Each structure stands twice: as C-alpha cells, then as structure tokens.
Amino acid sequence: MVGHVLRVRWYPLKSMQGEDLAEATFATAGIPGDRHWGVLDLASGVVISAKREPSMLQASVKASDGEVVITLPDGSLTGSADPNVDAALSEWLGRGVRLVTAEGDERATYEIGGNFEDDAHPVVHQWQGPAGTFHDSRPAHLLSTATLDAIRAEHPTGRFEVERFRPNLVVEVDGEGFVEERWIGARLSIGSATFEVIKPTSRCVMTTRPQLGLPRDLDILKTINRVNDGNLGVQLHVVREGRVKVGDAIVLVSS
C-alpha cells in the first residue's frame, strides 16, 4: 500500500468546473461521462478549451441522467435540456457555438496558443484528441498531495489548489516530492480497478487561469517548468475496469 484516495473528480463538460464524487466507475475510456460534453466553435470547428478561452473556467456544470445543467458566470442557468442553450452560450462567449457530445469514432480538434504569457500571440497549435471523448489525451489523471506540497514550496505565495490541475484522482501517498512519477511503468490497484501509470502530465496555460476566486498567476506554470520540466501528476490507462471510492487504498502491484 502506497497511499489512499482523497478525492474522486470528473468534468462532464470540457473546461468548465468539475464535481467531486463519492465514488466512480473507471472504464477503459475513463469515468463514463467525463469530458463527454463540449462547446463547439461553429466558425473554426474547434471544441473550445480554457487553453484559448479562459472564461470557460468561470462556468460550472452538474450532470445527471445523461443531461448537463450549466451555471453561467452571471448565475443564469442553461443546459442540454434547454432548447435555447446554443443561443445562451453564444451570447455569453460572443461567437456562434453549439453544445455537443463526444460520439463514436469522432476525434475533436483542440488548440492552444503559442505563448502562455500572451493570449494574443498569433501562433496557435492544433491537435486531435482521442476518439469518443473530449479528453486531451489519456482517460485518467492522478495527482498527489506530496506533489502539490513539493511544488508549493517552490512558489509559496502561489495558489496551487487542485482545481487548477483538473485530476480525476487526488491521492495522499507515502513519501515526499513528485512521488507518483516514480510509479511510471507500474500498475496500481485502487478499489476494484487497475491502472497503468503511463507518463507525467505536461502542464499548460490552463494552470495559470483565474477561476473560483483564484487569481491569474503565470508563476504557477513558470515554477512547474523550472522545477519539474513542465510536469505535475501522472496520466493513467485503465487496465481493469472497476469502482473507485474516496478512502480506497492504493496498492503498487508491479513496477
């Protein structure tokens, strides 16, 4: 045993605020419903991310019975059951958009600016995500409190809250420093699920965005770049589907 689960989180609509869960099933593609919804820019065909549209993080979403309810920054509500949802989102974002779901073999296109310190920088990088989801890449992401403590020590005035990093699993582990990176190539048994630790999670401008009372702070990402090569937390593949709940033990089963 190397630790236990503190929080289980999902993000039903890409780049909007997530929710804590008492427990969740982890399937091959991650938590069913995680990043299942997105907001499509009609002009560009890009699924909007807070990497390019910081205001996305100012909205929150609740998911239930296959539907989502969105709370916009002004407190107004819209969502998938609202026939005017696209108009409401378009008015908020100042462009034509549509609420969409990730389906089948479709792969969404995303983009990020070329300079995290300058949102107006003209260089934009695009890529396609995995099929059938609005994840950027891997289906699950784990972050430890040891890692948060280690990076916080390098920028003590920074606000390194979990919400900046959008993990699915927040865990408390034995040891200090960037502990979960030592598990890369190993498998973890958590609840009835088994995960393979694939790679470090590379970080981007999302970590610097203002949200939930957190200020814009470029030094968050500058510190991660300086101290740990731009990485924080690890990406997981689901080897055996299963149920994970808060408090579950984390067992290192191979390395």
N, C-alpha and C positions, 0 to 999 in steps of 0.2 A: 504494500500500500504506500502510495507516494503523496496522497492528499485527498481532498474531498470537494464536492461541488458546492459552491456558494450561491450561484445564480444560474438559471437557465433563461435564455432570452431569444426572442425572434423578432423579425422585422417584416411584417406582412407586405408593406408597400415600400419599394426601394427608395432609400434615402430619407424617408420620414422616420419619426421617432418609433422605437420598438417598445415591446412589452416584456415584463418579467412573467415567467410561467412557473408553476409549482413543479411541473414535470412535462416532458415532451417525448414523443417518439422520434428517433433519428432513423430515417430511411436512407437508402443509397444516395438519394439526391438531397439529403439534409432533412430538416424538420419540415414535414408537409405543410405547405402554406407560407413558408419563409421566403421572402422576396418573390412571392407569386404575383403580386400586383405591381404595376409601374405606371408612370406618366409618360406618354409618347409625344415628342415634339413633332407635329404634323409636317412642318416645313423640312426638317432635316432627316426625319426617320430615326432619330436617336432617342433612346429611353433616357429620360432626364435623371441626372445624378447630382448630388450636392457637390461633387467634384467641380462642376461647372455652374451649378445653380444653388448657391448657399441657402437660399430661402427655403428649400425643401426641408431642411432640418428644423424649421420653425413650425411645421405641421406635425400632428400626431395622428395615429390611426389605431383603431380597435378592430379586431377581426373575430367573426363568429358566424358559424353555419355557412361558410363559403362566401360571406359578404364582408365588406370593409366600411367602416364609418370613419370619416376624416374630419378632424377638427383643425380648421384653418387658423392662422395667427390672430385674426380678429375675433375668434371664438365661434364663428359660424360653422355649421355642420353641413357636410355633403357626403357622398359615398356611392358605392356601386348600385344601391337601390334607388338612388335619386336620378330621375330622368334628365335633370339639368346639371349633372355632375361635371360634364365636359365644359359647359359654359362657365360654371363656378371656378373650376381650376384654370381655365383660360384667362378669365378676368383677373384672378389672383396673380398668375405668373406673367401676364402681359403678352401672351402669344397663344396661338392655336394649339391646344393639346387634347389628348384623349386618354382616359383611364383604360388600361389594357391589362390582360393577364398573360402570363407566360404559358405557352402551349406547345405540346408535342415536340417536334424536332426543330422548332424555330430557335434561332440564336439572335439575341438582341445585340444591337450596336450601341456602344457607350463611347464617351470621350472625356478627355482630361486636358487641362491647359498645360502649356509647355513650361510655365514658370509659376511655382506655387506662391511666390511672393507678389505676383502681379496678375490679378484676374483678367485684366485687359490685354495680356500678352497675346500676340496674334497667332502663335504656334499652337495647334491643337492636335493631340494624338487620339486616334480612334482604334478600337479593337472590338472583337465579338466575344461575348460571354458563352458559357456552356448552354447546351440545348435544354429547353423546357423549364428554364428558371431565369430570374433576373439577378442571380449571384454574379459577381465579377469573375470568379474563378472556381475555387473549391467550395464544397457544400457545407462545411462546418469550420468554425473558428474558435480556438481556445485561448484564453488569456489568464495568467495567474496574478495573484496579488503580489507575489515576490517580484515579478517583472515590473508591475506598477510601482512598487516601493523603490526598486533599483533605478528606474528612470526618473522618478520624482526627486530622488536625492541629487540628481544632476541639474535640476531646474526647480529649486524649492518653491519659487513663487508661482510656478505653473499649476494649472488645474487639470490634473491627469485623471479625471473621472472616467469611469467605464464607458459612459455614453459617447465619448469622443472616438472610441475604438470599435464599437459595434460587434462584440463577440457573441457567440451562441452559448458558450460555457465560460463562466468566471469561476476559477478554482483557487482554493488555498492549498499550498503544497509545502513539502518539506524542503528546506534549503533556502539559499539567498541568490539573488541575481536573476539572470534570464533562464530560469530553471527549465521551462518547457522546451527550449531549444536543444537541450541535452537529450531529449526524447526523440529527436528526428530519426526516422528509420525504425522506430519501435512501435509496438502496439499497446493500446491502453484498453483495459476493461473497465467500463463505467456503467453501473446499473446492469441491464441485460444487453447492452450494446458493446461492440468492439470497434475501436478506431485505430487507424494507422496515422502516425504523425508524419506528414509529408514534407513540409518546408516551413521556414519562417514566414510570417505575414509582413509583406512590404507595405510601408505606410506612405500616405499621400496628403494632399492639402485638406482632405476631409477632417483630419485630426486637429486642424487649426481653426475650424469654422466656429462662429458663435452659435450657441444653442442652449436652451434650458437654463438661461442665466449664466452660462459660461461665456467668457469673452473671446473674441478673436485673438489668437496668440500664435504667431508664426514661430516663436521659440519652442513650441511643443515639437514641431517637426524638425526644426534645426537641431534640437537636442537628440532626438531619436537618430537622425542622420549622423551626428557627430559621435555618439556613444555606441550605437549598435547597428551601424551600416544601414540605417533606414528601416529596421525590422522591429516588430513588437508583437509577441504572441506567435501562435503556430496555426497552420492550416491542416485540416484533418480530412481523411477519407473514411467513410463508414464501411467497415469490413463485414460486420454482422449487425443487421438492424435490431433495434431494441429500444427499451424505455429507459430514460434517464430522469432522475428527480433530484431536487435540492437535498443535499446531505449525503448523496451516494459517495461511496469510496471510489478512489481512482487507483487502479492496480496496474502496475507496469508488468505486462505479461511476456514481453520479448524485447530484445534490443540487439 
